[in-house]
């Protein structure tokens, strides 16, 4: 198992220029012949955040609107990136079936390429969102570049191994592709992304046992306060380490039957 893990990590590092380049090509093709290009990602998020903040800020009668806008904005932008990486996972290998069946490229390559594509999308989005939110809280970038970098790395790692796990399940159970959007919508509505955790009252335990919320909230709290909660950061880091090892392990075990499942 250790040998297989080392080989996978070694291959990921050696081929980094290739899978990053192919992901970049996808990113460029996505906004080909547009004037604003990738700025549309950040702009659409900013407009959505503005609308949600105006509506829910009024509904929940928030006392500090500036703080609420940043709270909602960081949470929404992070959730959009994470949910996008998860929703695209079930059909990852099916979409790349021709290459998997007709080339010698290792199947882990396509998980890395998809991850790189999602990272590029997230970076284009979160950059503009933070610039917009800086008008409400001017130390966001300082918090991000200091302690905020650690929960950010946790989020990015989670965006790799969790979708890989979903992609492998999607290979065997095709209905999973239909189930994922429903589950993501329920998770979004039941998690304190648009409202504070205290609003849930006696149901706040839902957020405590929601890994998708916790990994995003760790980043959000650090950006808002400038402090890193080790009580939250350490468990998420441990989960990421074991999650990555397990995802790569089952990915390696799947490669023999992969041609028969796609």
N, C-alpha and C positions, 0 to 999 in steps of 0.2 A: 504493500500500500504506500509506504514512504517513497519507494522507488518510482511508482506511477505518479505520485504527487510531484516529485522533483522533476520528472520528465515533462509533465504538463506545464509547470511553472517555467521551466527552461525553454520550452517551445514558445510559450506566451511572450517571453522576453525577447527571444531571437527573432520572432516574426512580428514584433511590435510595429515596425515601420510599415509592414504590408497591411495588417488589419486596420491600422490607424488611417492609412492612405485610402483604402477602399471605403471606410466609413466617411472620410472627408469627401470623397467623390459622391457618395449618397447625399450628404448634407448639401453640397453645391447643387446637385441635380434637383433637389427638393425645391429650391427657390430660383431655378434657372429662369432667366428673362424677366425677373422682377427687379424693381428699382431698389427697394429696401433690403431685399435678401433676408438673411437671418434675423434682422431687426424686427421682422413681423412677429417672431416668437415672443420677444420681450414686450412688444407693443400690445399684442393681444392679451397677454397676461396682465399688463398694467391696466388696460381698459376693463378687464373682468374684475380685477381687484378693486378698482375704483367703484364699479357698480355694486359689488358685493358689500364693500365697506359702507357705502351710502345706505343700502337697504338694511343690512343686519345691524349696523351701528344704531340705526333708528329703532329697529325692532327690539334689540336688547338694551336700549337706552344706556349706552356705554358712557362712563363718566369722563374718560380720557380718550378722545377720538384719535389723536395722533398716535398714541401707544397702540390702540386697537388696529389701526391701519397697518402698522408694521407687523403686529402679531398675525393678522389675517394674511397679509401679503407674503411673508416668508413661508408660512404654513401652506398656503395655496400653491405657490410656485414650486415648492419642494414636493408636494403631493402630486402635482401635475407630472413632474419628471418621473417619480417613482411609479405612479399608476400607469404611465405610458410604457415604461420598461416591462412591467408585469403583463399588461394587456397584449403586448406584441409577442410574448414568450410562447404561448401554446402552439403557434404555427411556425415557429422559428426554423425548425428542421424541414418542415414541409415546404416552405418557401424556397429553401436552398437545396431541395431534393436533386435537381439536375446536376449541380456541382458536386454534391455528396456522392452521387452514383457514378459520375463520369470522370472525376478527378481524384488525385491522391491527397488532396488537402485534408488535413485532420479536422474532425468534426468540432473540436474545441475552438478552431479558428473562427467559426461562424458565431459562436457565443461571444467571443472577444470583439468581433466586428460590430455586432449588435450593441454590445456594451459601449464601445467607443462612439457609436452613432448617438446613443442616448446621452452620453457624457457631453458631446458637442452640443446637442440640443439643449441640455440643461444649462451649460455654461453661457450660451447665447441668451437664454431666457433670464436666468438669475442675475446676470450682469446688469441688464437694463432695469430689472425689477428693483435691485438694490440701489441703483442710481435714483430711481423715482422715489423709493422709500426714504432715501437719505434726506429728503426735504422735511420729513417728519421726525427723523432721528439721525443726526449727522455723524454718529460714531459707528455706523454699521460696518463699514469697510475696515475700520481699525479693529473691531471685535472679530471680524472674519479672518483677518490676516494674523491675528495673535492666537487666542485660544479657540476661536471658531473653526480653525483649520482641522482640528482633531475630530469633532463630530461630523464635519463635512466629509472627511475621509471615510468615516464609518458609514455615512449615507451612500457614498459612491461604491464602497465594497458591497454593501447590502444590495445595491442595484445590479450587481453582477450575479452573486450566487443564488439569490432568491428567484429571479426570473429563470435561471438555468434549471433550478429544481422544478419550476412550473413547466418549463419546456419539455422536460423528460416525462413528466406526468401526462402532458398533452400528447405525447407520442402514442401512448397506450390507450388513452381515453379521449376520443375526439370530441365528446360532449363538453369537455373541459373548456374549450374555446368559447362556448356559449355561456358557461357558468361564470367565468372570470369577470366579465363586465358587470354582472349582477352583484357579485360579491364585493367588487371594488366600490360600486355605488353605495352599497349598504355600509361598508367600512367608512367611507367618506362622511356619510350622513350621521353615523353613530360615533364618530371620533371628533374631538374638540379642535377642528381646524378653523372653523368659522366662528366658534364661540369658545369661551373659557371652560376648562374642565369642571369647575365648580358648578356650572350650569346643569351638569348631569345629576347632581345631588347624590342620591344613594346608588345611582348606576355608574358612578365614576370608576368603578372597578373594571368596566369595559375598556377604558383607556389604559389602565394599568397593565392589562394582559394583551394589549394590541401592539405587536412588534412594529407594525408599519407606522403607527402613531409615535411610538417611543423613539424610533430612530430619527424621525423628523423633528419631534419636540426637543430632543437633545440639542440639535443644531439651532432651532429657533430660540430656545432659552438663552443659549450662549451669545447669540447675536444681539438679543434684546438687553441682556444684563451685563455682558462682558465677563461673566463668571462661568466656569466649567464645573458641572456637577459630576464628581467622580462616581457618586452613587449610581448615576444613570449611565455614565460613559463606560465604565469598566464592564458591566454586564453585557452591554451592546457590543463591545469589542470582543469579548469572549464568544458571544453568539456568532459574530462575524467570522472569527477564526475557525470555529468548528463547522459553521455553515459552509464556508468556502471549501474546507477539506472534504466534507461529506458530498457537496455538489460535484466537485471534480472526481471524487471516487465513483459515484454512481454514473457519471458521464463516461468514465473509462469503461465501466462494466456494460454500458449500453452500446458501445461502438460495434460489437459483434452482431447485434440484432438490429441495428439501426436501419440497414438497407431494406429489411423486411417490414419495418414499421412505417416508413415514409412512402 
